[in-house]
């Protein structure tokens, strides 16, 4: 303890700030710490502790935070050493010179894309722009700013940042996301506040339904991670509304548009000219006439933002892989059985050159699965038999393929446990003759698979290299903070388990961060769980490694890491810049670990594309302003013309009654005439007949969402089927089923045609709204 106290004082005295004794005293008193009684503020050669740290995309929740580093101010978003509670109009945050440079074009009223590296404080730049914008309005007029954040965790961060900054100035700040929209009237929130933080789909929905008449309700729109403004992304849909208004002769004023990004990207460009054209299209999509980058204050930026060293580690694959041979043989047998179930459908399994254990195989088998589910025959019993069989065979092939992917990047035993869990669930459900046969085939090989998976000679060379990197980096610096990026959730779980079971890595305390969406294997992390993990990683010294999927590479502000590991993880140039940007600390490193030469080649191509992107931006910035504006305008006219010509009238909603058949066994589930819509996005079935067609079992994860309380799962009641149809919920005072369309095949009663839908919104039917009076008692 004495050594620790001496070390702490050494760091404090080394600091180049003033008033740190007072800051420390405040901290001790704030926590009712008895040590404060021992404190005497003597004549110490005082140098500061940085009190408030505000990084690129967050403000920390604590009022006072100490950083034991040589140059603590390098990590600050601004230069002001005062907590938000002490901020006044006379004591604002002090921006850096490069931040003022980035903000200037927007403050001059120009539509601007701000392209600057992760960690430089783009969120703070947006605060400066927003404050300048709101203050410029004469008395009697008011500005209204909307800030768009793509992901709910990012939305939460930005809402906190904007609230703390602007509420001290007397502005009203509110936020609405997909998680809260059901309970908050959007129109009223926009009307009653000066700054609104939104997930973009909220505005898309309200523009679509006319609740918000146009984007003219705002005077400024700020798009975080604006490189996403393309194709059918909600950002682009919002800008379509903007551009239609711009070129539609509307007299309503348009909002100023600001985009924030670490990388505008270059798309598929292979030359600088092509990259310039791509960037111009992004500017056209955002109606931007300026690309703001740091040019005059580069040295200051380089002192603040540290670019990690990049290392490539090519790992040899296992020399022999008997595990893969056995699973591949089981897959071949399963394919053969599937092929022989039907002469008509057997040809689907004749595809050549497909490789087991790849994403390509996954895509192929999903496609086969869909085609098999809408197979029709005159003999309905035979149709049911064939469709059930092919449903089972393709489902097993997908699981085997998943296991091979896990085995390739993690331990064989993780892959085997994944399969054992799957077959355990199979036995607990329908378990018909086909499933019994497939289970028997797997169990026949189980003993051998277990022996192989526990054999030390079959260890994964990738994990050995990962182990060596972690050992070396934490030996060099025990305070290392790491983000380990991986491709899938299954791999997140497998690597966490591997770290926890490895006694030589006991110094690591892994946290995991995955997305909120549901996959075929599992539901995602809840928002509170994500926040808890991020808070622990930021604030808890014991939490020193975060294993994350792509949810962590964009927008979410993560504690300053000095080690980023990309484990078989590579994307485009935008993803490369963002993941690399997570390593913000001085002397940080970024490792790409892979057993594939083409993955390293792709990352080298990304590095080349980054240089090409920077060169393209530099060239565009030298263009005459009128030339740039004309180029952007011409692209907008061209794109609008294409958009208008492609606009198809909305299909008239179908009114003809249809059957919903079980997606596995094809038994009748219900008719569309009996389906009712609740709160625009949930679908229930009324009438007593449906209750006889499903069985319930307790839900493994009961929880509340919106106005619903999840109680049970509902499954097909047909003998040996047990296909998952949805959930049973308590809605207000009612107990009702809620079905999911992807579990069914829709059959046209007149023609017998069958269709699969993955989302309700793709099923254009004239739905009837739910009325409680229809529910059977």
N, C-alpha and C positions, 0 to 999 in steps of 0.2 A: 504493500500500500504506500509506503514511504517513497519507494522508487517511482511509483506511478504518479504521486503528487509532485515529485521533483521534475519528472518528465513534462507534466502538464504546465508547471510554472515556466520551464524552459521554453516551451512553445509559445506561451503567452508573452514572455519577454522578447521573443524573437519577432513577434508581430509588428507590423509597421502602421498600426492604427492607434488612435487615441481613445481615452476614456474606457479602456477595457476593465479597469478595476470596478467602476460603477456598474458596468454591464454584468459582470460576474456577481456582484453583490445583489443586483436586482434578480438575477436568476436564482440565487440561493434563497432569497427571501420569498420569491414567488412559489417555491416548492415547500415553504415552511421548513426549510432546512436548518437544523440547529447549528450547523457550522457557521451560519451567518453571525452568530454571537461572537465568534472568534475573529471575525473580519475587522481589520483596521485599515482604512484606506490611507496608507502612508505615502510618502513621497517616492513612489515607484517610477522608474523610467518607463512611463506608461506608453504602451502601444496596443492598438485595438484588437479586440475580438470582433470579427464581422458579425453584426447582430442579425441582419436579415439577409437571407439568401433567396433570390428568386431566379430560378433557372429558366430555361427556354419555354417550358410549357406548364409551369406550376408556381404557386407560392406555397412554401411549407406551412403546416398548420401551427407550428410552435412560434411563439413570439420572439424567442431568443435562441439562437443556434450557434454553437461553437465549432470552428473548423481548425483542426490542428494540422495546418499545412504551411509551407514556406510562404506561398503567395496566395492567400485566401481570396483576394479580390478578383482573381482571374476567373473564378467560377460564378461571379455575380452577374445577374441579368442587368442590373444598373449599378451605380456607384454610391448609392445612398445608404449610410449605416444607421437606419432607424426603422423600428418595427412599424407595421401598418397602423397600429393604434396611435402612434405619435405623428403620423403623416397629417399635414395640414396643407392648405393652399399656399402657405408660406414656406412649407418644408416638403416639396414634392420629391419624387424619385429623380435622381440625377442621371440622365442618359449618357451613354458613351458617344463619342464623335461618330463612329460608324453607324450607330443606331439612328442618330439624327440624319445621317446621309441616306440611309434606307427609307426613312419616313418622309423625306422632303418632297418627292414628286407627288405622293398621296396628299400631303398637306397643302400642296398647290392645287388640289382639286382634280388631279389626273387619275384615271383608272389605271391601276398599277399592279403588276405581279412582282412581289418581293421574293427574290431567290437568294437565300443565304444559308450557311451551314447550320446543322443541328447544334444547339448549345450556345448560339450567339445572342439569343434573346428576341426571336421574332415576335413572340407573344407580347413582350414589352413594347416593341415597335408598334404593334397594333393598338396597344393602350395609348401611346402617344398620338397616333393618328386619330383614334376615336375621340380622345379628349379635345384635340384641336378642332375636329369636325363639330362636336357638340357645342363648343364655345363660340363658334363663328356666327351662329344664327342671331339675327337682331331680336330685340325684345318683342315678344308677341308671337315669335315663331320658334319651333322646336325641331331638333333633329331626332331621328330614330334609327338606331344601328342594330343590325342583326349579325351575329357571329355564328357561322356554321362549323360544327365539329362532326366528323364522320362517325366516330365511335362513341358509345356511351361513356366509357372511362375518360376519354379526352374531353367530352362535353362536361363531365363533372369537374375536371380540373379547371377548364376555362371559366366555367360559371363561378367557381370559387375565386379565381384570380380577378375577374372583372368586378365581382361584387365587392371584394375587399379594396380594390383600387378606387372604384367610382362612388361607392356609397359614402365615403369620406367627403366627396365633393358635392353630395346632395342629389346625385342621380339615382334613378330607380333601375335595378337590374333584376331580371327574372330569367328562368330557363325552362324549356320543355324538351323532353326526349321521348323516344318510343316507350320507355319504361314508365313515364309519368303522364303521357298525353291523355290517357283515358279519364283521368281525374281533374284535368285542368282545361278550362275553356280557352282555346288558342287565341281567338279573336280578342277576347277581353284582356288577356295577358299582353298581347302586342299593343293594344290601345293604352294600357295603364302604365307602361314602362318605357324608359328611354333606351335601354340596351336589352336585347333579348338573345339568349344563347339557345340555339336549336340544333337538333340533329336534322339534316336536310330533308329527309322523307316527310317530316311533319309539315313543312311548307309545301312540298309537292302535293301531299294529300289535300291540304286546305285550298290550294289553288285549283286543284281538280274539282273539288266539290263546291267551289265558289264561296267558301267561308271567308277566305281572304280574296278580295277582288283582283288584286294585281301586286306586283313587286313594288309599285309606287307607294305602298304604305310605309316603306323604308326610305331613308335618305342615304344610307350607306349599307352595303353588304360586304362582309369579310368572309372569305372562303379559306379555312385552314386546310392544309394539304391540297392545294388547288390543282395540282397536276392530275387529280382524278376527274377533272372536268372533260369527260369524253364519253362517247357512245351513249348508253342509257343510264349512266350514273345520275343520281338525284341532283348533283351540282349542275350537270348539263341540262337536265329537264327544267331547272329553275332558270337557267340562262336562256333556254328556248323561249320561255315566257317573256323574259326581258327583251330579247332580240325581236320577237314577234311584235312587241309593243313599240320598240324603237323604229321598226320599218313598217309599222301598220298605221302610221299617221296619228297616233295617240297624242293628245295635248298634255297628258299627265307627265310630270317630271320623273326622270329615271334616277334610281339611286346610284351613288358612286360605288364602283366595284374595286375591291382590294383582294388580291390573292396572296397567300403565304405558302412557301414550299422550300424544301432543302434542295430540290432538283426538279427542273421542268421536264427532264427526260428528252429522248430523241426518237422514241418509237423504234421503227425498223430501219432507220437511216444508216447508210454506210458511208456517206460523204458529208462534208460540212454543209454543202448546199441543201442536201436533203434534210439535215438536222435543222437548218434555219427555217425551212418550209414547215417542218413539224412544229417548231416553237411558235412560228407565226400563226399556225392553226389554233394552238392553245390560247394565244393572245386574242385571236378572233372570237373564240368560244367565251372568253371572259370580258370581251370588249375592252381589252387593255391596250393602251398606247405607249406604256413605258414598262421596261423590265428593269427593276432597281436591284443592283448588286453593289457590294462594297468595292469601290475603286480608289478613292482618295485616302481612305483610312485603313488600308490593308494591313499595315504593320500592327496597328492596334488590335485588329480582328485576330491576327495570327497569335498575338500574346494571350488572347482570351480563349480561342477555340483551338484545341490541340487535335491534330489529325493523327490517328493511330498508325503505327507501323503495320504493314500488311505482310502476313506470312502464309505460304501455301504448303500444306503437308499432304503429299500423295502417299496413301497407305495401300499396301498390297492386300488383296482379298484373301480369304481362307484358301489354302492350297487344295484342300479337299473338303467337300461339304456333303457328308452322307445324310445329314438332316434334310437338306434341300432335295437330294435324290429320292428319299422316301416320300416326302410330301408331294413331289412332282409325280411320282408313280401313282399315289392316291388320286391326284388330280386327273391324270390320264384315264384311270379306271372310271372316275366319276363322269368325265366327258364321254367315255364309251357308253356308259349306261344311259346317259342323257340322249346321246345320238340314236340309240336303239329304241327309245320309247315311242318314237313316231317317225315314220318314213318321210312325212311332209316337213318336219322340223329338223330332221337329222342333218340336213345340209348346212344348218347354221353353225354346226361344230366342225366344219371342214376347213376353216380358216387356217392358212399355213403361216409359218414364221412368227407365231406369237410366243412370247417368252414368259414362263411362269415367274411370279414374284416381281412384276413390274406394274407401273401405273397404266401402261398401255393395255395390259391384260385386264386390269380392273375396269377400264372404260369399255373394253370389248364385251366382257361378261355382263356388265350392266345393260348394254344394248341388247344382248341376247335375251336377258331376263325380261326386258320390256316387250320384245317381240313375242316371246312365248306366252306372256300374260294375256295378249289379245288374240290368241289363236282360237279360231271358231270351227265347230263341227256340227253336223246335223244331229248327231247323237250327243245330247247334252251330258249324259253320264260319262261317256268316253272323253268328252272335252274336259270335264272336271278332273277326271283321272289323270289325263296327260298334263294339264296345266298345273295340277298340284305336284306331280312328279318333277316337272321341269323347274317349278318354283324352288323345290327342295334341292335339286341338283345344282342349280345356279347359285343358290344361297351358300351351299357348302363350298363351291368353287371360290366364291368371293372370300370366304373366311380362310380357306387354305392360302389364297393369294396374299391376304393381309398378314398371315403368319410368316410367310416367306419374306415380306417386306420388313417386318419387325426383326426377324432373324438376321437379315442382311446388315442392319445398323445397330442392333443391340445384342443381348444374349439369346442363345437358342432356347434356354429355359423360359424366357419371357414369351417367346413365340409359342412354345408348347403350352404354357399356362393359359395363354389366350385361347388356344384351341380346346383345352380341357374345360374352360369356362363355357365355351360355346356348346360343346356336346352335353355338358351338364344341364344347360338351359333347354337343349333339344329334348333330353329325356324327361324334363319337367313339363313339357308342352304336349303336343299331339302324339308324337312318337309312333308313327304308323310303320308299315312294313319297310318302306324305303328308308326312313330314318333309322330303323333298327339295323338294316343292312349296312348303311353308311357308317353308323356308330361301331358296328362289329368290325368293319374293315379298319377303322382308325384304332380301335382298342387292340386289334391284332398286332399293330405296329407300335403300340404305346410303350411297351417295356423297352424295346430297342431305341425308340426316340428319347426316352428318359435317360438311358445309358449314354447315348451320344451327347445329349444336352448337358450332362454333368461331367463329361470327360474334359479335364483341363487342357488337353491338346486341341480342343475345338473352340478355344476362346477366340473372341472376335479381335482381329488385329487393330481395328478402328478404335475399340475401347482401350486397348493397350496404349495407343498413341494419345488418346484423350487423357488417359491417366498420367502419362509422362508430361504432357503440357501443364496439367493442373498441378502436379507435384512440383515441377520446376518453377512455375510462376508464383505459387504460394510460398515456396522456399525463398525466392528472391524478395518477395514482399508479402508477409503474412496478412497485411491489411487489404489485399487484393479483393476487388469486387468484380464478379464475372456475370455476363449474360451468355447463356448457351442456347443458340437458336437451333431448332430442329423442325422437321417437316410436318409431323403428325402428332396428335394427342397421345396415341398409343406409345410413341417413342418418348414423349415427355415423361409418361408414367414409368416406362422401362428404365430410362436413364436415372430417374430419381431413385428407383429401387436399387439400381446398380451402385450408385454412390453410397446409399445408406448401408448396403451390405458389405461394402469394401472398407475394412478396418483401416487401411492405409490412407483413406480419404476421410477419416473421422473429423478432420478439421473443417470439412465442408458441411454447411447446413442448408440444403437445397430447398428453395421455394419453387412453385410452378405457376405459370401464367398461360392460360389458354383462352380461346374465344368463348363467347356466350352462346353461340348457335349450337344447334343439335346436329350430330352426325348420325350415320347408321349405327355406330358403335355406342355412342354415349351422349348424354346432354353436356352442354358446356358449363363453364364456371359462371356462377351468379355474379352480379355486379358487386355486392358486398364482399364476396370472396376475393375478387380481383383487387378491390381497394385494400383489403386487409393484407394481401401478399405484397402489393406495391409499397404500402406504408411500412411494413416490416423491413423490406429491402432497403428503403430509403433511410430509415431511422434506427434500425436495430443492427448493431455491429455483428451480432451472431449470424444474421442472415446474409451470407456472403456469396451465394450463387443463385441465379434465377434461371430456370430452364423454361424456355418460352417458345411458342409457335409464332406465326407471323403477326399476331395481335400486338406484339411488343415492338415491332419494327417501325410503326408509323404513329406519330402523334403523342402517344403516352410518354410522359416525362418520367424517366427512371434515374435513380441516383447515379452520380457520376461513376462510371465503371472504368477500370483500367485494363479490362480484358474482355474481348468479345470473341466467342468461338462460334463459327458457322459450321455445324455438323451436318455434312451432306446437304447444305442449305445454300441455294443460290437462286437469284431471280434476275430481274432486269437492272438497268443502271440506277433507277430510282430506289429500288429495294437495297442495292448495294450501298448507296450513299447513306440511306437511313439506318441500316443495321450498323454500318461502320460508325455512324454518328452517335451510337450509344456509348462508345468508348471515348468519353470526353476528358478524362483526367490527363494530366501531363504524363508523358512517356507511356501512353496506353498502347495496347497491341491488339491486332485483329488476326485470328487464325482461321483459315478455311481448311477444314479437314475432310478429305474425300478419298475414295478408292477409284474414282473415275477421272481419267485424263480430260474428258470433254467438259466436266464441271469446272476444272481449273481453267481450261481454255475459254469457257463462257465468262468466267470472272475477269480474265485478262481482257476479253472483248469489252466488258463493262467498264474497265479502267480506261480503255481506249475511247469508249463512247463518252465517258465523263469529260475527257480532254476535248473531244469534239463538241460537246455541249457548251463548255466554257468558251471555246473559240467562236462558236456560232452566236452566243449571247453577245460576246465582245463585238463581233462584226455588226450585229443588228443595232447595238447601241451607238454605232458610228453613223448609222443611216440618218439622212435628213428626216426630221420629224414628220413632214408632210408625206414623204415617200412611205414611211412606216404606217402611218394612218391610212393611206390609200390601199396599201397591201392588205391590211387587216379588214378594211371595209369591203374590198373585192372578194375576199375569202368569205365574209359574212353573207354577202349577196348570193354567192355561189352555193354555200351550204344551205341557206334558207330556201333557195330554188329547189335543191335536191330534196330537202325535208318536205316541202310543200307537195312536190310531185309524188313522194312516197307515202304521203299521208292517206291512209285508207280509212274510209268511214268505219266507225265502230260497228262491229257486227251486232245486228239486232239480237237481243237476248232470246235464247231458245225458250219456247213455252211448252213444247211437247214433253209429256211425262216420259221419264227414262228410268231404267233399272240401275241400281248400284249393286254390283256383284263382288263378293269377296275376292280380293286380289290374289289369293292363293288357291282356293278350291272352287271358285266361281259360283258358290251358292248365293241365292238371292239374299241381299241384306235389307234393302229398302227401295222405295221409289222417290224420285226427286220431288214429287208433289208433297211428300211428307217431311221434306227438309225445311228447316227454318233458320234464318240468320239472326245471330245475337251480336249486337254492337259491331256490326259491319265485318267482323273477321272470324267469328266462331259459328259453327254449324251443328245444329242438333236435329234429332228426328222425333217427330211427335207420333202419337198413336200407339196402341197396345201391341200391334203385330211385331214391331221392331224389338220389343223387350224380350220376345221369345227366341230371337235369333242370335243373341249374344249372351255370353256368360261374363261374370265379373270376378276379378281377383284383386286383393289389396294392392294399392300402388306402392312400389318400393320407396318412392320419394314423394310422399304427400306434401303439398305446399299450397300457398295462396298466391294467385297472380291476378291483378286487376280486381274485378268483383267476383272472381271464381275461387273455389277451394277444391283442389284436386283430391279426389277420394280413392278412386280405384281405376284399374285398367279394364277395358272391355275387349273381349276376344270373340272370334267366330265360334259359335256353339256347335258347329258340325263336328261329328265324331272324328278324332284324329287330325283336326285342323288347328284350332287355337290361334288363328292369325290375329295380330294386333290391329284393332279397328280404331282405337282412340282411348278416351278416358271418361270416367263418370265423375261429375263435379256437383258441388253445391253452388247454385247461383241464386243469390238472395235467399229466399226460403225454399227454393225448389231443388230437387235432386234430378239431374238430367244427364243424358249422354252427350258428349261432344266428339264428333267423328273427324278423321283426317282423310282427305281425298286421295292421298297417295296409297292408302290401304285398299283401294277399290278399283274395279274396272267398270266404266260406264257403258251400258249397252242401250242402243237405240231400239225401242220396242218394235217399231215398224220394219226397220231394215236388218236388225241384228248386228249392225256394225258396233265394234267395241273400241273404246279409247281409254288411254291412261292419262291422268293429269297429275302433275307433281305439286301444283298449287291450285287453290280454289279460284284465284283470280283469273286463271286460264280457262276456267269452265264458265262460258258465257251463257248463263241461264237466268231466267226471270225469277229470282228468289223471293220468297215471302218472308216478311219480318216476323220474328218470334213474338207470340202473345202467350202469357202465362196461363190463360184460360184453356189453351189447347192441351196442356200437359195432363196425361192420364193420372188419376189419383191412385 
